[in-house]
Structures are given as C-alpha cells and as structure tokens.
Amino acid sequence: METATTPTFEADQRGIGWIAFDDDRRKLNVLTEAVMRRLAESVEEAAEAAASGRIKVLVIRSGKPDSFLAGADIEAIAAVEDPVEAEAKVREGQAVYARVAALSIPVVAAIHGVCVGGGTELALACSHRVLSDSRRTRVGLPEVQLGILPAWGGTTRLPRLVGLQAALNMLLTGRLVDARKARGMGFADEVLPAELFVDKVTAYALRVASGKTAPERPRRGALTRLMEGTRWGQRVVLAAAKKRVRDKTGGHYPAPLAILALLRRHLNGPVEAGLDAEARAAAALLVSPECKNLLHVFRLREATKKGPSFQGGTVQAAPVTSLAILGAGVMGGGIAHLAASRGVSVRMRDVRHEAITSGLRHARRLFDETVQRGRLSRLEAAGRMEMISGGLDWSGFAAADVVVEAVVEDMEIKRAVLQEAETRVSDGCVIATNTSSLSVSALSEGLRDPGRFCGMHFFNPVHRMPLVEIVRGVHTTDETVARVYALALALDKVPVVVGDGPGFVVNRILGPYLNEAGYLLGDGAAVKEIDAAARAFGMPMGPLRLMDEVGIDISSHVGATFYETLGERLSPAPALRALAESGRLGRKAGRGFYLYRKGREKGVDDTVYADLGAAVPATRGGVDRQRIRRRLVGQMINEAARLLEEGVATSAADVDIAMIMGTGFPPFRGGLLRFADSLHPRGALDRIRALHDQYGSRFAPAPLLEELARTNRLFYEAFAA
C-alpha cells in the first residue's frame, strides 16, 4: 500500500494548528488515496490537540508557491470500473471531510493559487475560507467536465453556502472563479494580500480563535431570497437550469442532470441525506461510458501541454516575447489580441492603412468585450492594447521572435510576402503561415532557410477556438516546431503537430463530411433533418449550419481544392455546386441554408431549395436519422484512416484532440477514432462497405481500415501516441 508524507500536522505556540500539503514528488498537490489517508490521520492529530487545549484554531494550507489543491487523482478515478467499489471510495472521502466539518474548533482553509475539485470540497468542509488576491488564485468544481459530480460534499455544501443560483453557475459549468468573485458570492470570508499571505492568515486565525471575527454572508436581494428561499422559487430555478442544460447538451451528458436531480430532492434536507445521495449518484456516473470518454479527452488535453515529441528527444524552445503579423485583417487582429492578452508585444504590417485600422479596431473590440465580462479592468485592457502597434513599413520585424503570415489565401501572394519578410527578420526568427488550405512545403519554395518555416493554423474566431494546427513542411526543423508549439501553449491554445497535406487534419476530415451533407440534400433529405441528425449525434451544429458559419463561398473554394488534389471521391455534390452559384454566402450576408437577422440565426430559409433547382428532388423529408448519421460519420472515420495511412497525422490521439478542439466533435464520445474503436474497425468497415455498395466510390474503404479489420487491431493500438 502506498504511503504519503503529506499533509503534515503541527501545533505552534500561539495555539494554531497547521495542516500543510506539500508533495515533493509532484508539481501540484493531488488527493491520492495515500494522501487522503494521511489527511485523515492529520485531522485526528488536530482533534487530539484541540481536545487537550493545545490548539484553538486549525488552518489548512499548501506549501506550493502557486497552488492549493488540484483535486483527486485522475488515474485513480479512471481505474474504477465497479459501481460498488466506486461508491465505497466516495464514502471514504466524504468521511474524512465530515470529520473536518465536525471538529470542535474553527477550521480555516487558506487558499493561495489554484484550488479545484476535492480541494474546493475540503474548503467547503471548513468553517472559514480565506483566499489570496493573487491572479493565480482560482476556485472551482470542474467534475462535471469529467462526467461526474462533486461527491465529497461539494454538491451538497456549496448551494447551502453561496445560494442555489451561484452554486449552479459553478456546478453545471465547472468554471473557476477568482478571489473577488468568490468573496462576492460568499464562498470566501476574506480576501488577503498574496504578499506575506501566511502572516496575514496567522493574524486572521488568531482573530477567529478569539471570537473577534465570524463568517459574513453577502446580502441578497429580495428576488434572490424569493427564488432561493422558497420551494416554489427553487423549483423555478432548477427547471430553468434543466432546460438550459438540455438545450446546450442535447441530454448527452448525464452529470449535470444528476446534479440537478440531487438538488431537487435534497437541497432542503439534512446534509447527511445529501451526502448519501451524492455517493450513490457519483458511483453510477464514475463507471459510465461518458465519464470514461471525458477522462480520456482530459488525458489527451493534458498530453498536449507536455510539448511535442521528436525522434531525437526533447528540444528546448526559447520563450517568445515579440510577435510580428503580416496581414491585419480579422484574423491578424484576432491573433494580435490573443498575443497581447498573454503579454507578448505585437507589430502588425499591411499594405493598406484601412487594414491596419481595421485590425487594431478588431483587437480593441475584443478587449472591450473582456472588460464587459469582468475579466479585465479598463486600465488593464488599455495596457494590453498598448502592446499592439501597426503600420505599412517593416519596423519591429527585425526584433521579432516569430512572424505569422495571415494574408489572402493565394499561393503566389503568400510566397512573395514570405520571401520579403525573410529579408527583414533576424536569423533566429521563426516564420509561420496561417494558411488553412495551401501546402506549407510549396509555400516554403524560394525561402533561403525553409527549415525555420512552418504552418501555424489558427481557427476563427481566434479568441474562442482552442486548436492550433502546427504544420511541418518537408524542410521544417524540430527547433522550429518546438518554438511555435511553445508559443501556442503560451497563448493558451491546444497545439497539434500535423503533416503537410490538403486541409491538414481538421479541414481534411470535414471536407467529405460537409460534401456528404450535400449528397444527402440531393437524395431528398431536408436541411433540418440533416443538421438535426448531426446534433443528435452530439455535434455542436449541423454540417449545413457549419457551412453557413464558414461562408458558402469559402466552403465551395475548399471543396474545389479537395476535388483537384484528392480526386473523384471528393467530387462536389451537385446541390453544393448549385448553392455556390446562387450567390448565397451564409451568415456573413444574412442568407445561406438559414436566415440571419442582426447576427442571429432565425431558422431554415426554405427558399434555398428553389436555388438548388434540379440538384434536389421536389419532395423532401422523411430520411432516416440513423442513415444520415452513418453517412456523415462514416465519411469522417474513413478520411481519418486515410490521414493516418498518409502520415498527415501520426497518432489516433492527435486526430481526436484536433477534431474535438477544432470542430467540437462530441467529447462525451471520446473523439472520432475512439468512437470508431467502440464500433471496432470491423464494425466501422462493415458500415462503410454497405455505404460503398449503395452510393459508390466516395465511400471506398480506406486501405488502412481494411488492414485494421483484418488484423483485429484498434486505431489506438495501431497508432498509439
């Protein structure tokens, strides 16, 4: 049995007991089984010290410089398969925290840095909570993002402390809140200066021990008291929350619904009954396929933070402090805003004053939105905005660590711009292109040093889409990849290294998916049916709605490019060809498959069928939803297999994290290829062969898929990270 040396208990001469977490084997304090056993022992030591009069107050703190507690051990959670075992483990944790809550002396949670999951639940079991005013201090309960609920008292204690509505905002989203917001909602009793935090906590603990301070709860308005203090109001709040959850998730995620059900039954009852319900609900969730898949996605996400792997080992990358951007449109302005918001100075260049003004205005608008959401003060936003400059000349480029080219998507124009940029930057500067469809290797032709050139494909809108595809050309060096990867991490993006090929990974897989939606239109499926089938599968929006969002003109151009490079199986669907000729542009022009008013979608535009003309039948509707789903998803699986076979992607994990972060592929399914593995390649191949027999060459099975089926191997076995 594993033992732990943390936490430790000690009593000082002032009558303060200290339980301190500081695991010297980990960067963060994690609540492993061994640590929880040691915590139970420490709490008993504190109880004995309190009984003997040696301590009058207990403080729970962390010895880490920037974090409190990172929650439970993810690997231990993932390993649980038996619901009986799961419930037993949950109850063990609950018992430890119940002992904290039952201590005869005040208990202060002194939180500096990140405090999540089981750490936040430990703080909730304490009688007092103080937070440092550091920007690094955040508290939250992200369990719902892993397909589970806070089961060590979090679901039960949080609404009793901060109120139902504030609790739901944390429990149902997993979002972290800063010290100021935690104080405002009543989670934190005080916010103390991060400087000399332990000294300030000591003084606070002595005041608590002397009875000179007591937890203060924020005053709530009359409406809040009505909605949260009456059973009628609680029912209204919970019903509205349930509707929002179902609208957002389609009911695919059981955890938020389980949280709401638990609160509906036990919010007004004894804490003990709530804890009992928590344990039973958590046990069922812990062994659910949704939980296992979301844990898998969490691991994929964490793996990207470790940096790229190279055959020769790791490559160190110097930090990027100065970024230059070629092209000051919406994309350039978005990248500039992102970099400046992370402390990187930015210089934008364009050939038109109007473009520079537009890029700066776009960046400023994004900062203004951040201020409106309360995430930055006006002074802070102004300071970040001052880090961005722009002009028609090349000033600032000589000092840039990285240059990102984001000009018009034209091979010759990009080549000319890149070649001139190379003469304006230092020898150590990395040059990247933000192309979404052009060959990185072809763009590097004419560069003196193509080794320092790669793709850095951001997705639009830059400030919202987490994925960055880092595209390795034929000459790109490991050092270049490492530098751009480090930059992407510094910008809080999820980087995935991919090979050079048409559409790279995300757009390459989306191409056949969107095209198949066009063929479905031609076979009589209605717009609403096609998109509803995709959403029922878990996609954030249907393929036709996505084409509107991207722009029908852009989708058409990309489709034509795929046809030229990948051949007949990517022949554009007649319905999409007709649409491209109709003049509809999608959301940006107010009309596509859907109508838009003031930026909001207003439903299917039924006149679109007239514009599609003979490409679609006169009668529509009644197409089987499962058939639609199999055609759409089958195309994605088949194309992903081709990508792996060609080496554009090197692991199943890379495909899955790219599709989740770049398209919103449903995380509860674990990723495209994890879903394919759940069918087994034999099952996926059988479905695709049936589609091939019915619809022809565009469903020709990928040779790799046939090979995996023949050798009885899964994607994750054959293409491990």
PyMOL commands that set and color helices and strands:
alter all, ss='L'
color gray80, all
select helices_A, chain A and resi 33-51+74-79+83-101+118-125+142-146+154-162+164-171+179-185+197-209+222-229+231-249+254-266+271-286+289-304+330-341+353-372+378-385+397-399+411-422+440-443+450-452+478-490+506-522+527-537+543-550+552-566+568-570+574-580+587-589+608-615+625-646+652-663+667-669+672-695+697-699+703-711+715-718
alter helices_A, ss='H'
color red, helices_A
select strands_A, chain A and resi 8-11+16-21+57-62+67-69+107-111+114-116+128-132+138-140+177-178+190-192+322-326+345-349+388-391+402-405+430-433+453-458+467-472+494-499+594-597+600-604
alter strands_A, ss='S'
color yellow, strands_A
deselect
rebuild
show_as cartoon
